[in-house]
Structures are given as C-alpha cells and as structure tokens.
Amino acid sequence: MVFTVRGRTVLVTGAGRGMGRLYAERAVREGAAAVVLWDVDGRALEEVVAGLASEAATLHSYVVDVASPESIRAAADAVLGEVGVPDVLVNNAGIVRGKYFWEHDPSADIDLTLRINAAGPMHVTRAFLPAMMERGTPARILNVASASGTVSVPRMSVYAASKSAVIGWSDSLRLELVATGHPIAVTTLIPSYIRTGMFEGARGLLLTPLMDPEYVVDRAWRGLLAGRARVQLPWTVQLAGTLRNLMPQPAWDVVAGRVFKVYSSMEHFTGRPDGSVADREKA
C-alpha cells in the first residue's frame, strides 16, 4: 500500500523558514490532518501559521530549541498530549558555521553545531519513536544530512562532522527498525548546496549548481513517502562519494580540489547576515 500523509499528523523541525516551511506547506497541500511546526524563532512560526491558516489542516506551533534535550522533551510531551503521535517526522532543523576549525568558538560554534545538527535529530526522534513503535502503524522519518557528511570540505569541519554523524545514525536506525519488524521507514536526505541563503556565498561545484529548495523538498518528500533509504542530490553527490572511496587520497585531493572545486567551494561563504537565529534551519 502506498504511504500518504492524507489524514495523518506531520511534525517538522526548523519549520519557521526555508525548507522547513516548504515541508509544512507540502504536508498541508497533500491533506495532512495536523501539521506540527517546531522552531526556535517564535515570530517566524507566527508568520508560517498565518500563511497557512486558510488551509484545511490544523496547525500546531511550538517554540522549541532543538539544542536543548529539555526543550525537546517538554515540547514532545505537549504534542503527544495535545495532538497525538506523529505519523511523519521531518528532522530538518540545523545550523552551519563556515570557518577554519581553529576559528570556531568552542561553545557558540562547536558545541552548538553538534547539539543542533547531530544530537538534535536523535533527541527529537527518541522523544516520539517509542509511541510510534507502540502504535504499530506505518510511519516515516526524514533526517536531513548533507553531502559534506560524505566528502570533506575545508571551512566546514565541524558542520561536516555533525552531518557525518547524522548519516551514520540515521541509516543505523533504519536497519534497526527493519530488523525488529516495525513499519517505520527512515530516509536520509544527503544534498549538496541549496539556494536558501543559509549557504550564501558558497560556490557550486563542477556539474553541481546550487539547487532550488523547492526541487530538493519535492525529491525528499517523494523519497520519504516511498520509504527510500537515501535521497542524494544531485547525481554528482553519489559520484563524488564513490570516487572518494575508490581513489588513493592524493589522487582524490587533486580531483576534488582542482576538478570538482570541492575544496574551494566555501572560500567566499558568508551565510545569513543575522547569524545565530536565521541560520537555524537546514539548507
């Protein structure tokens, strides 16, 4: 049977702007009964709710800091009590810091990036998964990672580490659910740079232009519904990962640096001008 969100509950983190908002709009458009919006920015949430208020789905917004397990737990308890168990969970929230490693602040950059990007999806999923498993009905989880989690990029060391962790955890979770017979499919989204503003200044790679967020959300959404293990975008992401595993390191460094221009792609990165709040979405 084809999985559909019609009549179901969808929860999206980082839903206040960018791709998070697009996921919420897609859920509403496809007939979700309830859409739960999580974001650290309360004003952005209000704008999203106002923009979707005329639609049929009921909207439930919560100001949640996914860097805080306590904030996640409190919001999850509220959702379970007020809305019910999500059928679809989209772990979209994230941040990026484009600096050389030694320029990162230990707390504001390193710890925060790991808490939001790596630990955040784990805590969010852990808060809902037992109830999803106990219910025993088909469900979907989408974890948003990044191509930088498969191919190293200078000036993205901490971000790359966080997304590599997401990929390893997400696919392991998928296998655990399959092995234990739970009808919950886990999809890992692994995109290259996306044109959301979060990666403002980043340069597209050879044969890999910056992608439109609407395109990425559409492909991720289709993959989620189909229960695909991975959605890698564009096709060069999988090619680069394959070459990286097959080639000797010195040869790959030449190809990545001089041909694909991976190693120089973040040289002119600026990110969003308002920083710590505005970039807390996944691009």
HELIX and SHEET records of a PDB file:
HELIX    1   1 GLY A   18  ARG A   29  1                                  12    
HELIX    2   2 GLY A   42  LEU A   52  1                                  11    
HELIX    3   3 PRO A   69  GLU A   82  1                                  14    
HELIX    4   4 PHE A  101  GLU A  103  5                                   3    
HELIX    5   5 PRO A  106  ASP A  111  3                                   6    
HELIX    6   6 LEU A  112  THR A  113  1                                   2    
HELIX    7   7 LEU A  114  ALA A  119  3                                   6    
HELIX    8   8 GLY A  120  ARG A  135  1                                  16    
HELIX    9   9 ALA A  147  GLY A  149  5                                   3    
HELIX   10  10 SER A  157  ALA A  179  1                                  23    
HELIX   11  11 PRO A  213  ALA A  226  1                                  14    
HELIX   12  12 TRP A  235  LEU A  246  1                                  12    
HELIX   13  13 GLN A  249  VAL A  254  1                                   6    
HELIX   14  14 VAL A  255  VAL A  259  3                                   5    
SHEET    1   A 7 THR A  58  VAL A  63  0                                        
SHEET    2   A 7 ALA A  34  ASP A  39  1                                        
SHEET    3   A 7 THR A   9  THR A  13  1                                        
SHEET    4   A 7 VAL A  88  ASN A  91  1                                        
SHEET    5   A 7 ALA A 139  VAL A 144  1                                        
SHEET    6   A 7 ILE A 184  PRO A 191  1                                        
SHEET    7   A 7 ARG A 230  LEU A 233  1                                        
END                                                                             
